[in-house]
Amino acid sequence: MTQQENTAELMRLIRENPELPILPFVDGEIPADDGGYWLGEWGEARVDEFLLPNKSEYYLFKSDDDVFDALERCLPYEEYEKLPESEEECRPLYEALPWTKAIIVYINSL
């Protein structure tokens, strides 16, 4: 998508979901300097659900649908080790995680 299309999509999502927080995810190349400002551009924007397990810096997105990765990152080791091996049996626990719905927007480097 072009910069203009990405911006239009972000504005549409904001109009349709004014109650949702907006989470900007900045490309690592942008802040990789010691100071100053960097020029970026709007990337993909979408509505998704996320969580930040155990105060880590690694965000999980519900749309990734990685049941075992999310449970492993969110549950204590002892609890995770006792889970059934079937994704189907674990899905209710995955769905019950404290997901937060938001508009996710990527800020890309130029």
C-alpha distances in whole Angstrom, upper triangle without the diagonal:
4,7,8,6,6,10,11,10,12,15,15,16,18,20,20,21,23,26,23,23,20,20,18,17,17,17,20,20,20,23,25,27,31,30,28,25,21,18,15,12,10,8,8,11,13,17,19,23,24,27,28,31,34,33,31,28,26,24,24,22,23,20,21,24,26,30,32,30,30,33,34,33,34,38,41,41,44,43,40,42,44,41,41,40,38,34,36,38,36,33,35,36,32,31,34,32,32,28,26,24,21,18,16,13,13,13,12,15,14
4,5,5,6,9,10,11,12,14,15,17,18,20,21,22,24,26,24,24,20,20,18,18,17,17,20,20,19,22,24,26,29,28,26,23,19,16,13,10,9,8,10,12,15,19,21,25,26,29,30,33,36,34,33,29,28,26,26,24,26,23,24,27,29,33,35,33,32,36,37,35,36,40,43,44,47,45,42,45,47,44,45,43,41,38,39,42,39,37,38,39,35,34,37,35,34,30,28,25,22,19,17,14,13,13,12,13,12
4,6,5,6,9,10,11,12,14,15,17,18,20,21,22,24,22,22,18,18,15,16,15,15,19,18,17,20,22,24,27,25,23,19,16,13,10,7,6,7,9,11,15,18,21,24,25,27,28,32,35,33,31,28,27,25,26,24,26,24,25,28,30,33,35,33,32,36,37,34,35,39,42,43,46,45,42,45,47,44,45,43,42,38,40,42,40,37,39,38,35,34,36,34,33,29,27,24,21,17,16,12,12,11,10,12,10
4,5,5,6,9,10,11,12,14,15,17,18,20,21,24,22,22,19,19,17,18,18,18,22,22,20,23,26,27,30,28,26,22,19,16,13,10,8,10,11,12,15,19,22,25,26,29,30,34,37,35,33,30,29,27,28,25,27,25,26,30,32,35,37,35,34,38,39,37,37,41,44,45,49,47,44,47,49,46,47,45,44,40,41,43,41,38,40,40,36,35,37,35,34,30,28,25,21,18,17,14,14,13,14,15,14
4,5,5,6,9,10,10,12,14,15,16,18,20,22,21,21,18,19,17,18,18,19,23,22,21,24,27,29,32,30,28,24,21,18,15,11,9,9,9,10,13,16,19,23,24,27,29,32,35,34,33,29,28,26,26,23,25,22,24,27,29,32,35,33,32,35,37,35,36,39,42,44,47,45,42,45,47,43,44,42,41,37,38,40,38,35,37,37,33,32,35,33,32,28,26,23,20,16,16,13,13,14,14,16,16
4,5,5,6,9,10,11,12,14,15,16,18,20,18,18,15,15,13,14,15,15,19,19,18,21,24,26,29,27,25,22,19,16,13,9,6,6,6,7,10,13,16,20,21,24,25,29,32,30,29,26,24,22,22,20,22,19,21,24,26,29,32,30,29,32,34,31,32,36,39,40,43,41,39,42,43,41,41,40,38,35,36,38,36,33,34,34,31,30,32,30,29,25,23,20,17,13,12,9,10,10,11,14,14
4,5,5,6,9,10,11,12,14,15,16,19,17,17,14,15,13,15,15,17,20,21,19,21,24,26,28,27,24,20,18,15,13,9,6,8,9,8,12,14,17,21,22,25,26,30,33,31,30,27,26,23,24,22,23,22,23,27,29,32,34,32,30,34,35,33,33,37,40,42,45,43,41,44,45,43,43,42,41,37,38,40,38,35,36,36,32,31,33,31,29,26,23,20,17,13,13,10,11,11,12,15,15
4,5,5,6,9,10,11,12,14,15,18,17,18,15,17,16,18,19,20,24,24,22,25,28,30,32,30,28,24,22,19,16,13,10,11,11,10,12,14,18,21,23,26,28,31,34,33,32,29,28,25,26,23,24,22,24,27,30,32,35,33,32,35,37,35,35,38,42,43,46,44,42,45,46,43,44,43,41,37,38,40,38,35,36,36,33,31,33,32,30,26,24,20,17,14,14,12,14,14,16,19,18
4,5,5,6,9,10,11,12,14,17,15,16,13,15,14,16,18,19,23,24,22,25,27,30,32,31,29,25,23,20,17,13,10,10,8,7,8,11,14,18,20,23,25,28,32,30,30,27,25,22,22,19,20,18,21,23,26,29,32,30,28,32,34,32,32,35,39,40,43,41,38,42,43,40,40,39,37,34,34,36,34,31,32,32,29,27,29,28,27,23,21,17,14,11,11,10,12,14,15,18,19
4,5,5,6,9,10,10,11,14,12,12,10,11,11,13,15,17,21,22,20,22,25,27,29,28,26,22,21,18,15,12,9,9,8,6,8,10,13,16,18,21,23,26,29,28,27,24,23,20,21,18,19,18,20,23,26,28,31,29,27,30,32,30,30,33,37,38,41,39,37,40,42,39,40,39,37,33,34,36,34,30,31,31,28,26,28,27,25,21,18,15,12,8,9,7,10,12,14,17,18
4,5,5,6,9,10,10,13,13,13,11,14,14,16,18,20,24,25,23,25,28,30,32,30,27,24,22,20,17,14,11,12,12,9,11,12,16,19,20,23,25,29,32,30,30,27,26,23,24,21,22,21,24,26,29,31,34,32,30,33,35,33,33,36,39,41,44,42,40,43,44,42,43,42,40,36,37,39,36,33,34,34,31,29,30,29,27,23,20,17,14,10,12,11,14,14,17,20,21
4,5,5,6,8,10,13,13,14,13,15,16,18,20,22,26,27,26,28,31,33,35,33,31,27,26,23,20,17,14,14,12,10,10,11,15,18,20,24,26,29,32,31,31,29,27,24,24,21,21,20,23,25,28,30,33,32,30,33,35,33,33,36,39,41,44,41,39,43,44,41,41,41,39,35,35,37,35,31,32,32,29,27,29,28,26,23,20,16,14,11,13,12,15,17,19,22,23
4,5,5,6,8,11,9,11,10,12,14,16,19,21,24,26,24,26,29,31,33,32,30,27,25,23,20,17,13,13,11,8,7,7,11,14,16,20,22,26,29,28,27,25,24,21,20,17,18,17,20,22,25,27,30,28,26,29,31,29,29,32,36,38,40,38,36,39,40,37,38,37,35,32,32,34,31,28,28,29,26,24,25,24,22,19,16,13,10,7,10,10,14,16,18,22,23
4,5,5,5,8,8,9,8,12,13,16,19,21,25,26,24,25,29,31,32,30,29,25,24,23,20,17,14,15,13,10,10,10,13,15,17,20,22,26,29,27,27,25,25,21,22,19,20,19,22,24,27,28,31,30,27,30,32,30,29,33,36,38,41,38,37,40,41,38,40,39,38,34,34,36,33,30,30,30,27,25,26,25,23,19,16,13,10,8,11,11,14,16,19,22,24
4,6,6,9,10,12,12,15,17,20,22,25,28,30,28,29,32,34,36,34,32,28,27,25,23,20,17,18,16,13,13,12,16,18,20,23,26,29,32,31,31,29,28,25,25,22,22,22,25,27,30,31,34,33,30,33,36,33,32,36,39,41,44,41,40,43,44,41,42,42,40,36,36,37,35,32,32,32,30,27,28,27,25,22,19,15,13,11,14,14,18,19,22,26,26
4,6,9,9,12,13,16,18,20,23,26,29,31,29,31,34,36,38,36,34,31,30,28,25,22,18,19,16,13,12,10,14,16,19,22,25,28,31,30,30,29,28,24,23,20,20,19,23,24,27,29,32,31,28,31,34,32,31,34,37,40,42,39,38,41,41,38,39,39,37,33,33,34,33,29,29,30,27,24,26,25,23,20,17,13,12,10,14,15,18,21,23,27,28
4,5,6,9,10,13,16,18,21,24,27,29,28,29,32,34,36,34,33,29,28,27,24,22,18,18,16,12,11,9,12,13,16,19,22,25,28,26,27,26,25,21,21,18,18,18,21,22,25,26,30,29,26,28,31,29,28,31,34,37,39,36,35,38,39,36,37,37,35,31,31,32,30,27,26,27,24,22,23,22,20,17,14,10,9,8,12,14,17,20,23,26,28
4,6,8,9,13,16,19,22,25,28,30,28,28,32,34,35,33,31,28,28,26,24,22,19,20,18,14,13,12,14,15,17,20,22,26,28,27,28,26,26,22,22,20,20,21,24,25,28,29,32,31,28,30,33,30,29,32,35,38,40,37,36,40,41,38,39,40,38,34,34,35,33,30,29,29,27,24,25,24,21,18,15,12,10,10,13,15,18,20,23,27,28
4,7,9,13,16,19,22,25,28,30,28,29,32,34,35,33,32,29,29,28,26,24,21,21,20,16,14,12,14,14,16,18,20,23,25,24,26,25,24,21,21,19,19,20,23,24,27,27,30,29,26,28,30,28,26,29,32,35,37,35,34,38,38,35,37,38,36,32,32,33,31,27,26,26,24,22,22,21,18,16,12,10,9,10,13,16,19,21,25,28,30
4,6,9,13,16,19,22,25,27,25,26,29,31,32,31,30,27,27,26,23,21,18,18,17,13,11,9,10,10,12,14,17,20,23,21,22,21,21,17,17,15,16,17,20,21,23,24,27,25,22,25,27,25,23,26,30,32,35,32,31,35,35,33,34,35,33,30,30,31,28,25,24,24,22,19,20,18,16,13,9,7,5,6,10,12,16,18,22,25,27
4,6,10,13,16,19,22,24,22,22,26,28,29,27,26,24,24,23,21,20,17,17,16,13,12,10,11,11,11,13,15,18,20,19,20,18,18,15,16,15,16,17,20,21,23,24,27,25,22,24,26,23,22,25,28,31,34,31,30,34,35,33,34,35,34,30,31,31,28,26,25,25,22,20,20,19,15,13,9,8,5,6,9,11,14,16,20,23,25
4,6,10,13,16,19,21,19,19,23,25,26,25,24,21,20,20,17,16,13,13,13,10,10,9,10,11,12,14,15,19,21,19,19,17,17,14,15,14,16,17,19,21,23,24,27,24,22,25,26,24,23,26,29,32,35,33,31,35,36,34,35,35,34,30,31,32,29,27,27,26,23,22,22,20,17,15,11,10,6,5,6,7,10,12,16,19,21
4,6,10,13,15,18,16,16,20,22,23,22,22,19,18,18,15,15,12,12,12,10,10,10,10,11,10,12,12,16,19,16,16,14,14,11,13,12,15,15,17,19,21,22,24,22,19,23,24,21,21,24,27,29,32,30,29,32,34,32,33,33,32,29,30,31,28,26,26,25,22,21,22,19,17,14,11,10,7,6,5,6,8,10,14,17,20
4,6,10,12,15,13,13,16,19,20,19,19,16,15,14,12,11,9,10,10,9,11,12,13,14,13,14,14,18,20,18,17,14,14,12,14,14,17,17,18,21,22,24,26,23,21,25,25,22,23,26,29,31,34,33,31,34,36,34,36,35,34,31,32,34,30,28,29,28,24,24,25,22,20,17,15,14,10,8,6,5,6,7,10,13,16
4,7,9,12,11,11,14,17,19,19,18,16,14,14,11,11,10,9,10,10,12,13,13,14,12,14,13,17,19,17,15,12,12,10,13,12,16,16,16,19,20,22,24,21,19,23,23,20,21,25,27,29,32,31,29,32,34,32,34,33,33,29,31,32,29,27,28,27,23,24,25,22,20,17,16,15,12,11,7,6,5,6,9,11,15
4,6,8,7,8,11,13,16,15,15,13,11,11,9,10,10,9,11,12,15,17,17,18,16,17,16,19,21,19,17,13,13,13,16,16,19,19,19,22,23,25,26,23,22,26,26,23,24,28,30,31,34,34,31,34,37,35,37,36,35,32,34,36,32,30,32,30,27,27,28,25,24,21,19,19,16,14,11,9,6,5,6,8,12
4,5,6,8,9,12,15,16,16,14,11,11,9,10,11,10,12,14,16,19,18,20,18,19,18,21,23,21,18,14,14,14,17,17,20,20,19,23,23,26,26,23,23,26,26,23,25,29,31,31,35,34,32,34,37,35,37,35,35,32,34,36,33,31,33,31,28,29,30,27,26,23,22,21,19,17,13,11,7,6,5,6,10
4,5,6,6,10,13,14,15,14,11,13,11,13,14,13,15,17,20,22,21,22,19,20,18,21,22,20,17,13,13,15,17,18,22,22,20,24,23,26,27,23,23,26,25,23,25,28,30,30,34,34,31,34,36,35,37,35,36,33,35,37,33,32,34,32,29,30,31,28,27,24,23,23,21,20,16,14,11,10,9,8,12
4,6,5,8,12,13,13,12,9,11,10,12,14,14,17,19,22,24,24,25,23,24,22,24,26,23,21,17,17,18,21,22,25,25,23,27,27,30,30,26,26,30,29,26,28,32,33,34,37,37,35,37,40,38,40,39,39,36,38,40,37,35,37,36,32,33,35,31,30,28,27,27,24,22,19,16,13,10,8,7,10
4,6,8,11,11,10,9,6,8,7,10,13,13,16,18,21,23,24,25,23,24,22,25,26,24,21,17,18,19,22,22,26,25,25,28,28,31,32,28,28,31,31,27,29,33,34,35,39,39,36,39,42,40,42,40,41,37,40,41,38,37,38,36,33,34,35,32,30,28,26,26,23,21,18,15,12,9,8,6,9
4,5,8,8,9,8,7,10,10,13,15,16,19,20,23,25,24,25,23,23,21,24,25,21,19,16,17,18,22,23,26,27,26,29,29,31,32,28,27,31,30,27,28,32,33,34,38,37,35,38,41,39,42,40,41,38,40,41,38,37,38,36,33,34,34,31,29,27,26,26,23,22,19,16,14,11,11,10,13
4,7,9,11,11,10,12,13,16,18,18,21,23,25,27,27,27,25,25,23,25,25,23,20,16,18,20,23,24,28,28,27,30,29,32,32,28,28,31,30,27,29,32,33,34,37,38,36,38,41,40,42,40,41,38,41,42,39,38,39,37,34,35,36,33,31,29,28,29,26,25,21,19,16,14,13,11,14
4,6,8,9,9,12,14,17,20,21,24,25,28,30,30,30,28,28,25,28,28,25,23,19,21,23,26,28,31,32,30,34,33,36,35,32,32,35,33,30,32,35,36,37,41,41,39,41,44,43,45,44,45,42,45,46,42,41,43,41,38,39,39,36,34,32,31,31,29,27,24,22,19,16,15,13,15
4,7,10,11,15,17,20,23,24,27,28,30,32,32,32,29,29,26,28,28,25,23,20,23,24,28,30,33,34,33,36,35,37,37,33,33,36,35,31,33,36,37,37,41,42,40,42,45,44,47,46,47,44,47,47,44,43,44,42,39,40,40,37,35,34,32,33,30,29,26,24,22,19,18,16,18
4,7,9,13,15,19,21,23,26,27,30,31,31,32,29,29,27,29,29,26,24,21,24,25,29,30,34,34,33,37,36,39,39,35,34,37,36,33,34,37,38,39,43,43,41,44,47,46,48,47,48,45,48,49,45,44,45,43,40,41,41,37,35,34,32,32,29,28,25,23,21,18,18,16,18
4,7,10,13,17,19,21,25,26,29,30,31,32,30,30,28,31,31,28,26,23,25,26,29,30,34,34,34,37,37,40,40,36,36,39,38,34,36,39,40,41,45,45,43,46,49,48,50,49,49,46,49,50,46,45,46,44,41,41,41,38,36,34,32,32,29,27,25,22,20,17,17,15,16
4,7,10,13,16,18,21,22,25,27,28,29,28,28,27,30,31,27,26,23,24,25,28,28,32,32,32,35,35,38,39,35,34,37,37,34,35,38,40,41,45,44,43,45,48,47,49,48,48,45,47,48,44,43,44,42,39,39,40,36,34,32,30,29,26,24,22,19,17,14,14,12,13
4,6,10,13,15,19,20,23,26,27,28,26,27,26,29,30,27,26,22,23,23,26,27,30,30,29,33,33,36,37,33,33,36,36,32,34,38,39,40,44,44,41,44,47,45,47,46,46,43,45,46,43,41,42,41,37,38,39,36,34,31,29,28,25,23,20,17,15,11,11,8,9
4,7,10,13,17,18,22,24,26,28,26,28,27,30,32,29,27,24,24,24,27,26,30,29,29,33,33,36,37,34,33,37,37,34,35,39,41,42,45,45,42,45,48,46,47,46,46,42,44,46,43,41,42,41,38,38,39,36,34,31,29,28,24,22,19,16,13,10,9,7,7
4,7,9,13,15,18,21,22,24,23,25,25,28,30,27,25,22,22,21,24,23,26,25,25,29,30,33,34,31,30,34,34,31,32,36,38,39,43,42,40,42,45,43,44,43,43,39,41,43,40,38,39,38,34,34,36,33,31,28,26,25,21,18,16,12,10,6,5,5,5
4,6,10,12,16,19,20,23,22,25,25,28,31,28,26,23,23,21,23,22,25,23,24,28,29,32,34,31,30,33,34,31,32,36,39,40,43,42,40,43,45,42,44,42,42,38,40,42,39,36,38,37,33,33,35,32,31,27,25,23,20,16,14,11,9,6,5,6,6
4,7,8,12,15,17,20,20,22,23,26,29,27,25,22,21,20,21,19,22,20,21,25,26,29,31,29,28,31,32,30,30,34,37,38,42,40,38,41,43,40,41,40,39,35,37,39,36,34,35,34,31,30,32,30,28,25,22,20,16,13,11,7,6,5,6,9,10
4,6,10,14,15,18,18,21,22,25,28,26,24,21,20,18,19,17,19,18,18,22,23,27,28,26,25,29,30,27,28,32,35,36,39,38,35,38,40,37,38,37,36,32,34,36,33,31,32,32,28,28,30,28,26,23,21,19,16,12,10,7,5,5,6,9,10
4,7,10,12,15,16,19,20,23,27,25,24,21,19,17,17,15,17,14,15,19,21,24,26,24,23,27,28,26,27,30,33,34,38,36,33,36,38,35,36,34,33,29,31,33,30,28,29,29,25,25,27,25,24,21,19,16,14,10,8,6,6,8,9,13,14
4,7,9,13,14,17,19,22,25,24,23,20,19,16,16,13,15,13,15,18,20,23,26,24,22,26,27,25,26,29,32,34,37,35,32,36,37,34,35,34,32,29,30,32,29,26,28,27,24,23,25,23,22,18,16,13,10,7,6,4,6,9,11,15,17
4,6,10,12,15,18,21,24,23,23,20,18,15,14,11,12,10,13,16,18,21,23,22,20,23,25,24,24,27,30,32,35,32,30,33,35,32,32,31,30,26,26,29,26,23,24,24,21,20,22,20,19,15,14,11,8,6,5,7,9,13,15,19,20
4,7,10,13,16,19,23,22,22,20,18,15,14,10,10,10,13,15,18,19,22,21,19,22,24,22,22,25,29,31,33,31,29,32,33,30,31,30,28,24,25,27,24,21,22,22,19,17,19,18,16,12,11,7,6,4,6,9,12,15,18,22,24
4,7,10,13,16,20,19,19,18,16,12,10,7,7,7,10,11,14,16,19,17,15,18,20,19,18,22,25,27,29,27,25,28,29,26,27,26,25,21,22,23,21,18,18,18,15,14,16,14,13,9,8,6,6,6,7,10,13,16,19,22,25
4,7,11,13,16,17,17,16,14,10,8,6,5,7,10,11,13,14,17,15,13,15,18,16,15,18,22,24,26,24,22,25,26,23,25,24,23,19,20,21,18,15,16,15,12,11,12,11,9,6,5,4,6,8,9,12,15,18,21,24,27
4,7,10,13,13,13,12,10,7,5,4,6,9,10,11,12,13,15,13,10,13,15,13,12,16,19,21,24,22,20,23,25,22,24,24,23,19,21,21,18,16,16,15,12,12,12,10,8,5,5,6,7,10,9,13,14,17,20,23,26
4,6,9,10,10,10,9,6,5,7,8,11,12,13,13,13,14,12,9,11,13,10,9,13,16,18,21,19,17,21,22,20,23,23,23,19,21,21,17,16,16,14,11,12,12,8,7,5,6,9,10,13,12,15,17,19,22,25,28
4,7,6,6,7,6,5,6,9,11,14,14,15,14,15,15,13,10,12,13,9,9,12,15,17,20,19,17,21,22,21,24,24,24,21,23,23,19,18,19,16,14,15,14,11,9,9,9,12,13,15,14,16,17,19,22,24,28
4,6,6,8,7,7,8,11,12,16,15,15,14,13,13,11,8,9,10,6,5,9,11,13,16,15,14,17,19,18,21,21,22,19,21,21,17,17,17,14,12,14,13,10,9,10,12,15,16,19,17,20,20,23,25,27,31
4,5,9,9,10,11,15,16,19,18,19,17,16,16,13,11,11,11,7,6,9,10,12,15,14,14,17,19,19,22,23,24,22,24,23,19,20,20,16,15,17,15,12,11,13,15,18,19,22,20,23,23,25,27,29,33
4,7,9,10,12,15,17,20,19,20,19,19,18,16,13,14,14,10,10,12,13,16,19,18,18,21,23,22,26,26,27,25,27,26,22,22,22,19,18,19,18,14,13,14,15,18,18,20,19,21,21,23,25,27,30
4,5,8,10,14,17,19,18,19,17,18,17,14,12,14,13,9,10,13,14,15,19,19,17,20,23,22,25,25,26,24,26,26,22,22,23,20,18,20,19,15,15,15,16,18,19,20,18,20,20,21,23,24,28
4,6,10,13,16,18,17,19,17,19,18,15,14,16,15,11,13,16,17,19,22,22,20,23,26,25,27,27,28,25,28,28,24,24,25,22,19,21,21,17,16,16,16,18,17,18,16,17,16,17,19,21,24
4,7,10,13,15,13,15,14,15,15,12,11,13,13,9,11,15,16,17,21,20,18,21,24,22,25,24,25,22,25,25,21,21,22,20,17,19,19,15,15,14,15,17,16,17,15,16,15,17,18,20,24
4,7,10,12,11,13,12,14,15,11,10,13,13,10,11,15,17,19,22,21,19,22,24,22,24,24,24,21,23,24,20,19,20,18,15,16,17,13,12,11,11,13,13,14,11,13,13,16,18,20,24
4,7,9,8,9,9,10,12,9,7,10,11,9,10,14,17,18,21,19,17,20,22,20,21,21,20,17,19,20,17,15,17,15,11,13,14,11,11,9,10,12,12,14,12,14,15,18,19,22,26
4,5,6,8,9,11,13,11,9,12,14,12,13,16,19,21,24,21,19,22,24,21,22,22,21,17,19,20,17,15,16,15,11,12,14,11,11,8,9,10,10,12,10,13,14,17,19,22,25
4,5,5,8,9,12,11,9,12,14,13,13,16,20,21,23,21,18,22,22,19,20,20,18,15,16,17,14,12,13,13,9,9,11,10,11,8,9,9,11,13,12,15,16,20,22,25,28
4,5,8,10,14,13,11,15,17,16,16,19,23,24,26,24,21,24,25,22,22,21,19,15,16,19,16,13,15,16,12,11,15,13,14,11,12,11,12,13,12,14,15,19,21,24,27
4,5,9,11,10,10,13,15,14,15,18,21,22,24,22,19,22,23,20,20,19,18,14,16,18,15,13,16,16,12,13,16,14,15,13,14,14,15,15,13,16,16,19,20,24,26
4,6,9,9,9,11,13,14,14,16,20,20,22,20,17,20,21,17,17,16,14,11,12,14,12,10,12,13,9,10,13,12,14,12,15,15,16,17,16,19,19,23,24,27,30
4,6,6,6,9,10,11,12,14,17,17,20,18,14,17,18,15,15,14,13,9,12,14,11,10,13,12,9,11,14,13,15,13,16,17,19,20,18,21,21,24,25,28,31
4,6,5,6,9,10,11,12,15,15,17,15,12,14,15,12,12,11,10,7,9,10,7,7,10,9,6,9,11,10,14,13,16,17,20,21,20,23,24,27,28,31,34
4,5,5,6,9,10,10,13,12,14,12,9,11,12,10,10,9,10,7,11,11,8,9,12,10,8,12,13,12,15,15,19,20,22,24,23,25,25,28,29,32,35
4,6,5,6,9,10,13,12,15,14,10,13,15,13,14,13,13,11,14,15,11,12,14,12,10,13,15,12,15,14,17,19,21,22,20,23,22,25,26,29,32
4,5,5,6,8,12,12,15,13,10,13,15,13,15,14,14,12,14,14,11,10,12,10,7,10,11,9,11,11,14,16,18,20,18,21,21,24,26,28,32
4,5,5,6,9,10,12,9,7,10,11,9,12,12,13,11,13,12,9,9,11,8,6,10,10,8,11,12,16,18,21,23,22,25,25,28,30,32,36
4,6,6,8,7,10,9,6,9,11,10,12,12,14,13,16,15,11,13,14,11,10,14,14,12,14,15,18,21,23,25,23,26,26,29,30,32,35
4,6,8,9,12,11,9,12,14,13,16,16,17,15,18,18,14,15,16,13,11,14,14,11,13,13,16,19,20,23,21,23,23,26,27,29,33
4,7,9,12,10,9,12,14,13,16,17,18,16,18,17,13,14,14,10,9,12,11,8,10,11,14,17,19,22,21,24,24,27,29,31,35
4,6,8,6,6,9,11,10,14,15,17,15,17,16,12,14,14,10,10,13,12,10,12,14,17,20,23,26,25,28,28,31,32,35,38
4,6,5,6,9,10,11,15,16,19,18,20,18,15,17,17,13,14,17,15,13,15,18,21,24,26,29,28,30,31,33,35,37,40
4,5,5,6,9,10,14,15,18,17,20,18,15,18,18,15,15,19,18,16,18,20,23,26,28,31,29,32,32,34,35,37,41
4,6,5,7,9,13,15,17,18,20,18,15,18,18,15,17,20,18,17,20,22,25,29,31,34,32,35,35,38,39,41,45
4,5,5,7,11,13,15,15,17,14,12,15,15,11,13,16,15,14,17,19,23,26,28,31,30,33,34,37,38,40,44
4,5,5,9,10,13,13,15,13,10,13,14,11,12,15,15,13,16,18,22,25,27,30,28,31,31,34,35,38,41
4,6,8,10,13,14,16,14,12,15,16,14,15,18,18,17,20,22,26,28,31,33,32,34,34,37,38,40,44
4,7,9,12,13,15,12,11,14,15,13,15,18,17,17,20,22,26,29,32,34,33,36,36,39,41,43,46
4,6,8,10,11,9,7,11,12,10,12,15,15,15,18,20,24,26,29,32,31,34,34,37,38,41,44
4,5,8,9,7,7,10,12,11,13,16,16,17,21,22,26,28,30,33,32,35,35,39,40,42,45
4,6,9,8,8,11,13,13,13,16,18,18,22,23,26,28,30,32,31,34,34,37,38,41,44
4,5,5,6,9,11,12,12,15,17,18,21,22,25,26,29,31,30,33,33,37,38,40,43
4,5,5,6,9,10,9,12,14,15,18,18,22,23,25,27,26,29,30,33,34,37,40
4,5,5,8,10,10,11,14,15,19,19,22,23,26,28,27,30,31,35,36,39,42
4,6,7,8,10,11,13,15,18,19,23,24,27,29,29,32,33,37,38,41,44
4,6,6,7,9,10,11,15,16,20,21,24,27,26,29,30,34,35,38,41
4,5,5,6,9,10,14,14,17,18,21,24,23,27,28,32,33,36,39
4,5,5,6,9,12,13,16,18,21,24,24,28,29,33,35,38,41
4,5,5,7,10,12,15,17,21,24,24,27,29,32,34,37,40
4,5,5,9,9,13,15,18,21,20,24,25,28,30,33,36
4,6,8,8,12,13,16,19,19,23,25,28,30,34,37
4,6,8,11,13,17,20,21,25,26,30,32,35,39
4,6,9,12,15,19,19,22,24,27,29,32,36
4,7,10,13,16,17,20,22,25,28,31,34
4,7,10,13,13,17,19,22,25,28,31
4,6,10,11,15,17,20,23,27,30
4,7,9,13,16,19,22,26,28
4,6,9,13,16,19,22,25
4,6,10,13,16,20,22
4,7,10,13,17,19
4,7,10,13,16
4,6,10,12
4,7,10
4,6
4
